[in-house]
Amino acid sequence: MTTLSRPSPRHVSPAAAEGAPSASARSSWVPELHGLRGLALALVVMFHLFGHGRVSGGVDVFLVVSGYLATATLLRRAERRALDPVAYWGRTFVRLAPPALVVLAATTLLMVLTAPQNTWLQTLREIFATATYWVNWEMISGQLAYGAAGPGTSPVQHFWSLSVQAQFFLAWPLVILLTAWVARRARVAAGPALTVVTAVATVWSFVFAAQLAAADQAVAYFHSGARFWELGAGALAFLLGRWVRVPDAVRPALAWTGLALVVACGFVLDGGSLFPGPLALWPVLGTLFVMFGSGGDRAATTPTPLMRFLGWRPLTWVADRSYSLYIWHWPLLIAYLNLRDRDQVGIRGAVVILAVAVLLAWLTDLTVARGAQAFRDRRGDRPALVAAVLAIALVAVPTGLWANATERQQAAELAALDAPVPSERYPGALALTQGATPRDAAVRPNPVVAAEDLPQSQVQPGCVQGHGREMPNDIDVLTCDITTPETPTRTVAMVGASHIMQWVPAFERIAEENGWHLVLVAKQGCRMQDPATEVQGFPSCRPWNESLVGVLDGIAPDAVVVDGTETGVAAGTAERILPGQLAAWQKLDAKGVPVLALRDNMRFETNPVDCVAEHGADGDCGRARADLLGAPDPLTTTAGIPDSLVPLDLTDALCTADECPAVVGNVLVYRDDDHISATYVRTVAPYLDTLLHRDAPWLFAG
């Protein structure tokens, strides 16, 4: 989505707005693109509001169109030796920045009014990154995945595409300027030289996107390098369109096929989990088909049926306001869901949000966008860039300072978690396992910092493997010593993913008391499974498990602690043991190594921490135990379980007979929707110690 291609308030076409084009540029101008942009925007908004979060492919259309129009404008100026990157940035960002900054200011207000306080810090970071056009990288670093709208979804998630385009607008003029300079030195035309450069970069980006999407699709979705190929496709469409013309007899069928692909994309593909991999060719090719199949110059005097359809007044009206409507609709949707405490918006709510978004978009264009354009018309491009930068600073600086202050406050809250637990005021799990009655006290950890209440080993550099781009398939398995007594009585290895890492504080306390050498061998998203079976999880889980066998042989543990079962999220989901896990346990049993298998904990449909932040410890923030944790435990009934396996069911330290509460004994049980807080885990240690003495007494023998 970009205002580069959005008409000025006088509704001048992008080509006309940038000056009189050359003959070659004029022949490549596609008048249908304006209506296509309106249609794509309508699809984006409709799918967000009425499609329960499915990706329509409309944003991919905008990326292609942006690459096409930017290249048309810049190359034309470069060929006339009149390309001024600073002036171009002024023209571009004086249109991009002011409406976006108004929306960001409104989003900050909506955050304060509707969002739980524990989400403020991350939202402030994202607003700062949005204002400065790198929010896609902030989402990658914050490990956020593109998802359907919900109370926990970022209100600026949709700005990722604008950041990708803004980065393109900053870099592309310099690329074209450099290419044109080199071409002149080599005595070749700038157009063919840029075509080669663009083609190489586009192919590289496409291959990179396919590889990254296969390894870590959540990262690929926001990655500028993985998205360039869509912009590059649009650029190539302009460059090749100067020399290649589709036969008139083929044009209508090609254009209507492209339009059908664009419209059908969101109904057929779930782009949120598939793009920007190869299947993103669906909307990209659809857009290119419309470009190459449209009527071109000859249709200017005799409009084609496609032009008449895409020139339909409602579509062009939406296209005229596409940028403002795009940036307004999403934060309004998230604020509505936060306010109503819902996971999805109903039909009536969607209609209300759409009406408000359209009204605000119209007002924004009428006032802010038009005023910014008038300033540029009066003062020129370079002063417009200075004004845009100053406006960005007016939003970015206060937001950054607020985020830094919030971060310092949360650091103090985290420091308070060093106080020992369980205690008289914070018995935690002892309230369930020993009937301890806590004194009145504020919940610990504070919901504001609960997400950061992790075991130290989980954040210690070099201790835990990531996945995807963080762990290529040829990287060795990491091991992390949690306790290292001089003469260990036992060696215990904890192996698995985040649901095994979360229990480290409890096992660490027991290991210290009994002189165990405790080793963590962990990788995000990967359970221990037999690599000879179908390994479930990220693609890199298989090579990790292949290397894991030799690593465990080298450690020679007296016991291996693993994730035992896996619960789901939807009520009634059957708790299960992965086939690859069972096969791995059998192989350990054959080597004489017993397995301690932890039963999985409750998972929530929404984050209980948000609920506690909003409604307090007495709020109805728990979940019925029977939703996911039925009886009996699969670890005690599944065929093929080795006799040496010790099932460890800690559910009674997390849940009552009927409910799994969000707060127990003044301690917040969870740090997100499915992980136990490190503070609460430490209060489970006495109960775990009792189970181990009962079911694995050989661990404590002299």
N, C-alpha and C positions, 0 to 999 in steps of 0.2 A: 504494500500500500504506500503510495507516495504522492505528494503534492507536486512533484516535478511535472507529472502528466495531467494534473488537475487544471482546468481552465482558469484563467484569471477572472475576477469579478465581472468582466465584460464578456465572459464566455468566448474568448478567442481560442482557437485551437492551439495545441501545444506548438505545432510547427510555426504558425503565424506569430505566436507570442515570442518565439525565439528569433524572429527576423525572417526575411525572405529566404527560403531554401533554394538550393541549387536544383537543377533539373533532376539529378539523380536522387537527391533527398526527397524531392516532391513526388517522384514516382514510387517511393517507398512509404509514403505516408498512407496510413490505413484509417480512413474515417470511422470505420466500424469499431475501432478500439475503445472509443469513449463509451459507447453503449455496452460493449463487452465488460468494461470496467464496472459499470453500474450493475450489470447482471452478476458479476463475480462478487461484488460487495454485498448484494442482496442475498446471495447464497451463503456467504460467511455469516452474516447476521442471523439469517433464518436458521441455519444449522446450530449456531450457538444458543439461540433462544428456544427453538422448537425441536432440535435434533439431538438433545441430550449429549452434546459435546462432540459429536462426530465432526471430523475435519472435512470441509466441503471441497477443498482444492482451490478455493478462490484466492487465497494468499499466494499460491504458486502461480496463478494467472498474473497477479500483480507483479511478482518478481520478474516474470518474462517481459511484461509490458514495460517495466522500469528499465530493464537492460536495453530494450529496443529504443525507447525514446531518449534515454540518456546518451546512447551511442550516436543516434542520429544528430542530436544537438551538438555534441562535443566534436565529432569528426568533421562536421560541416565547418565549424569554426576553425579547427586545426588546419584544414585544407586551405582556408583563407589566411592562415597564419594570424588568426585573431582570437585564439583560445586563451582566455585569461582565467586560470583556475580560481583565483580569489573572487573575481566577479561572478563566476558560476556558483561558487559556494554561497555568495551573498544572495543570489536569486533563489537558490534552492532552500537554504535554511531560514530565510525570512518567511517562507511559506510553511516549512516544516515546524519550526520551533514555537511560534506564538500559540497556535491552537493546542499543541501538545502540552505546553507548560500550563495553560489554563486547566486542561483536563487533569494534569498531575496535581495541581493545587487542590482541585475538587476531590481527587482521589485521596489525598492526605486527610482532608476533612471527613470524608466518608469512612476512612480507616478509624479515626478517633471515635466517630459516632457509632459504628456498627461492628468493628472487628475486635476479637479478644486481644487483650493487651500483650499476651505472649507472642502474638504474630507481628507486633509493630516493628521490631528491630529489623527483621528480614524484609518487611514491606518498605521501610525507610531506605534500606540499602538498595532495593530494587528501584525505588522512585529516583534516588540519586543516580543510579546507573542508567535509568531510562532518560533522564534529563540530559545526560552526557553521552548518550548513544552507544552504550556497550552493555545493555541489560541482558542480551543473549549470553554473554560471557559470565555475567553474574549468576544467571540461572544455571549455567553449567557448573560453576564453582560451588554454588549452593546445592548442587545435586537435585535440582528440581526437574521433574519430567512434565512434558506437556500433558494436560489432562482436562477432562470435562469440568465445567464450572461447578464449584461447590464451596462450602463455607471456608475450607482451608486453602482454596486456590488463590494464587497471586492475582491481585486486581490489575496488575500491569503485565500479565503474562503475554497478552496480545502484542505488546510493543516489541517483542523480539524481532519480528519481521521488519519493523521500521528501523531498528538498530542495524540489522544486516544491510538494509538498503542505504542507510546513512553512511555506513562504512564504505560501501561501494561508491557512493557519490563523492566521498572524500578522496578515495584512491584512484578512481577511474579517469578523472581529468589528467592526473599526473602520468598514468600509464599511456594514455593517448598522446599527451604532449611529448613524452619521451620516445614513443614509437614513431611519431611523425618526425621528430628531430633525427632519429637514427635513419629513417627512410630517406630523408633528404640527403643525408651524408652518403648513403649508399646509392643515391640516384634512382630510387624506386618510389612508386606512389604510396601515399600513406594508407589508403584503403586496403590494398592487398596485404601490406605489412601488418596492419591491425587485424585483419582476418586471420592470418597465421597465428599471431600472438593469442587472439581470443579463442581460436579453435584448440590450441594446445592447452591453454588454461582451463577451458571448459571440459575437455576430455579428462584432464587430470582431476578436476573437481568431481566429475561424475564417478570415476573409479574410486576416489577417496571416499565419497559419500556412500557408495555401495559397501565398501569395506568397513567403514565406521558404523554404519547402520546395522550391519550384521554383528558387530562386536558390542556396540553400545548405542542402541537407537535413540535413547533419551538425550545423549550428548550430541549425536548427529543431527537431531531435529533442530537444535539451536545454533549449530556450528557454522560460522561464516564461510569457512572453506568448503564445507559440505553443501552449502546452499549456492555457492557462486555459479555452479553449472546452470542453474535456472536463469539467473541474470545473464550468464554468458550465452545461453540459448537465444534469448531475446536480442542480444547484441549481434549474434551471428545472423539472425533473421534479417536484421537491417542490412548488414554488410553483404550478405549473399543476395538479398533482394534487389540490390542495385544492378545485378547482372543476370539474375535468374527470374524468369517470369513463367508462371504456370499457364498452360494453354487455357484460353477462355472457356472451352467446352468442359474443362475439368473443374474450374474454379468453384461454381456453385455447390457441387457435391462435396468438394473438399472443405469449403467453409461451413456448410451445414453439419458435416460430420464432426468438425472441430467443435462447433457449438454444442452438439449433442454430447461429446466427450466431457466438456466443461460442466454441463448441467448434471450429467449422470455420475460424475466422479464420487461425490459424497455419499450417494446411495449405494454404490458398488464397493468402494474401498474405504477402509478406516485409516485415513492418512495420518492420524495421530500416532499410530503404531507402525506405519509402513514408510512414511516419507522421512527424509529425502532420498530414499533408496531408489532402485530402478523403477518401481511402480509409480513414482512421481512423474514418470514420463507420460502418464495418462493425462493429467491436466496440462502439462507442458506442451505435449504434442497437440492437444486440443486447441491451445492458444495459437501455436504456430500454424495449424491448419487454417484457422480463421484469418490470420495475417496473410498467408500466401494465397488463400482462396477468395479473399475479398475483392471487390470490384475495382479498387484503385482509382486512378484519375478519371477513367472513362465513366465510372459510376457517379462522378460528381455532377454530371448533367442528366444522367439517366439512372436514378437510384435503383439498386438491385433489391430483390425481396429481403435479403439479409440486412441490407442497410436500412430498409424501412422498418424492419423489426427492431434492430439495435438502435435505431433513431427514435423509437417510441418514446414519447415525452416522459412517462414515468421512469423509464430506465435512465434517460439522460439527466433527469432531475436528481435521481439517486447518485449518478456518476458525478454530477457537479458538486455534490456534498459528500462524496465517498470517504475522503480522508477524515473529516470531522465526525461522520457517523461511525466510522470504524473505531476511532479512539475513544468515543463516548460510550458505546453500547456495553463494552465488557466490564468496566468498573461499576457501572450501574447494576449490571446483572449480579456481580459478586456482592455488592452492598445489599441488594435485595435479599439474596440468599442468607447473608449474615444476619440481617435484620429479622427475617422470618425463621431463622434457624432451620433451614431446609437444605436437602441435598440436591434437589432439582426444582426448577421453576415450572409452575403450571401454565396452562394456556392463558388464563386471565392475567397472571403476573407477567408472562412474556409479552402480551399485548401492551400492558402498561409500560414496561421497560422500553419497548420499541417506540411507543409514542413519545416518551420523555426523551429518548435518545435522538429521535428525528427533530424534535423541537430544539434541543440544545445544539445539535449540529447546525441547524438553520441559523440560530442566533449567533453561534460561533463564527460561521462564515460571514454573516451579515456585519458583524462588529469586528472581531479580532482579526480574521483573515483579510477582510477588506481593508482594515486600518493598516495592517502590516504592508499590504501591497501598495497602498497609497503612499506610505512612508518611503518605500523603495522607489516609486515613480518620481517622488519629489527629490530625494537625496541621492539616489544612485545605488549601484550594487555593493560597492565596498562599504559605505556607511551602513547599509542594510545588514551586512555580515557582522559589523561591530555591534549593532543594536541587537542582533540575534544572540551573539555571545554574551552580552550583558544580561539579556533576559534569561538565558540559561543559567547564568551565575546567580540571579535573584532567586531561583528555585533550588539549584543544586547546593549552594553554600549553606543556607539554613537547614536543608534536609540532611546534608552531611554532618553538620555540627550536632543536630538532634540525634542522628544515629550514633555518633561517637559518644555523646553523653549517655545515651541508653546503654551502649555497650559497656561503658565504665561502671554504670550502676549494676548491670547484670554480672559483671566480673566480681563485684563485691558480694552479690547474692551467691555466686558459685563458691566463693571462698568460705562462706558460712557452712557449706556442706561438709567441710572437713571435720565438723563436730562429730564425736563418736555416736553411732547408733548400733543396736537399739538402746534407748534410754528411757527414763521415766516419762518424759514428755513425748518421745517419739519411739514407741515400742514397735511400730510397723507391724510386721507379720506376727509378732508375739501376741497381738490382740486376737488373732485367729487361732494360733497354735497353742497358746498358753493362757488365754483369757485375760491378758493384761488390759487394764483400763487406763487409757492415757489421760493426763491432765489437759486442760484447754491450752491450745497452742496453735499458731499459724501453721498452715500446711507447709511441709518441707518435702522436696524442693519447691520453691515458689514456682507456680506454673509459668511464669515469665521466663525462667531459665531451665525448665524441665528438659527441653530438647538437648541441652548441653550436659545433662547429668549422665555422663557415660563413664564406663571404666577407663582408667588411665591407659591401660594397654590398648584400647581401641583407638585412641588418638595419638599414641606414641609413634613417632616416625619410624618406619621400618619394621613395625610389629604386625601389621595386618595387610594382606594383599587386597588391592582394589580389583576392578574388572574393566573389560573393554580397553579404552585408550590407556588406562592406568596399569594394565597388566597384559602386555602382548603375550602370545601363547608360548614364547620361548623363555620366559622369566622363571627363575627357580622359585620353589615354595619357600616362604618365610617361616622362621620359627622364632618365638619370643619367650625368653625365660621370665616367668612371673615370680617365682621364688627359687633361690639358689643356695640351699644350706650346704655347709662344708661336707657333711657326711649324710646325704639324704637317706631316709628310711624307705621311701618309695619314690618312683618316678611316675607321674600322672600326666598324660597329654590330653589337652582339650582341643578337639578338632571339629571345624565346621564353619558356619556362617554367623551372622549377627545374633541369631537366637542361641548360639552357644557362647559367643563373646559376652553377652549380657550377664552370664552367671559367674564370670571370673571373680568378682569381688567376694562372693560367698566361698568359692573353692579356695581362693587365696588365703582367706582367714583360716580355714581348716588346715590348709597346707602349712602355714606358718606355725600353727599350734602343734603339728605332728611331724614336722621335719621332712615334708615331701618336696621333691623337685617338681614344680608345676610348670609345664610348658604349654604355650598356646600356639597352635598351628591353624591359622584362620584365614579365610578369604571371603570377602563380601559376596553374598549370593550363591555360595557353593557349599553344599553338604558333602560329607565324606560318602562316596559311592564307588562301587566297583567299576573301574574304567572299561571292563570287558562287557558291561551292560550298557543300556541306553542312559547316559548321564543327563539328568535334568538340571536346568539352570542356565547360566550364561554359557556361550560357546567355549569360553576359556576354562570352564569347570572340568572338562575332560582332560586336557593336558595337565591341569593342576592335580587332579586325582591320580593321573599316571605317575607323576613325580612324587606324590604323597606316599606311595607304597615304600619307596626306598628311604624317604625321610623318616618314616616311623620305624623302619628296621634299624636305622642308625640311632634313634632315640632309645629304642628297646624299653618301652614303657611297661610298667606293671599293670596299668589300666588305661583305657582310652575313653574319654567322656565325649559323647556325641549328641547332636540333635536326634531325638528318637522319633517323634511323630511330627506331622505337619497339619495344623488346623487351617481352615479357610477363613473367609470373611462372611459370606452369606449364611444366614441362619439355616441349619439343617445340613450344612456341608459336612461330608463324612471325613473324620480325622483319618489320616492315612500314614503308612510307612512306604517310602519310595522303594521300588524293587531293587534299585542299585544300592540303597543303604543296606537292605537285608543281605544281599550278596557280599558286601564288604564286611559286615559283621561276621558272617560265616567264615570268611577267609581269616579274619583275626582270631576267631575261635580255634581254627585249625592250627594256628601258630602258638596257641596257648595264651593269647592275650585277651583277657576279659573286657567286655564293653559295658560302660555305665551309660544308659540311654535315658535322656531327659525327655519327659513328655512335654509337648509344646504348650504354650500359654494361650490365653484368650486373645483373639484379634477383634478389633472394633471396626465398625463401618465408618464411623467418624472419630476424630481425635478426642479422647476423653479429657485430655489436658485443656483443650479449648473450652470444653463444657465446665470444668472446674474453674478456669479463669473467669468465666462469665457468671456462673451460678454459685460458686463456692463449694466447699467440701461437703455440704449437706445437699447439694443438687443431685438430681436423678441422673447421674453420669455413668453408672455401671451398665453391665449387660448380663442377661440371664445366663447362668452357667450351662444350662441344658442346650442353649443355642448351638454350641460347638463342642463342648466337653461332655459327651455322654458317657455312659458306662456300658461295657467295661473298657478299660484302657487297651488299645490295640497292641501295646507292648506285651500284654499278658495273654493275648488270644490269637495272635497271628501265627499261622503255620510257618515253620522253618526258623523260628527264633532260637538261637543257640542256647543251650542250657547254661552257659557261663554268663549270659547277658543279665545285667542287673537293671531292672526298670526303676527309674526314679520319678515318681509322680509328686510334684510340688504344688499341685492344684490347691490342696487344702491350706497352703500358706499364702495363696493368692485370692481365694474365693470362699464365700460361705457355702452352705449346702445349696443355696438357690441362686446366688448372684456373685458376679466378679466385680467388686466395687472399684471405683477410680481412686478412692482414698481409704487407707486402712491404718489405724493407729497413728493418725496425724501425718502419715507419710503418703505422698503421691505414688501410687503403684506403677503407673506407666509414664514414660517420657514421650511417647507418641501413640499412634493407633495400634501398635503391636509389639512394642519393646518395653521391658521392665526398667524402671529407673535404677541407677546404680545405688542410690541411697536405700531404696526398698530392698534390693538384692542383698545388701549387707545385713538387713534385719531377718532375712530368710536363713542365714548361715546356721543358727542354732538348730532349726528344724532339719536342714539338710544334713547336719552333723549327726543328728539322731537317726535319720534314715540310713546313712552310710554305716554307722555302727551296727545297725540291725541287719542290713542286707548285704554289706560288704565288709564284715569284720576283719578279713584278712588284710585290709589296707592299714589297719592299726596294730597288727601283731608285731611284737618286738623282733 
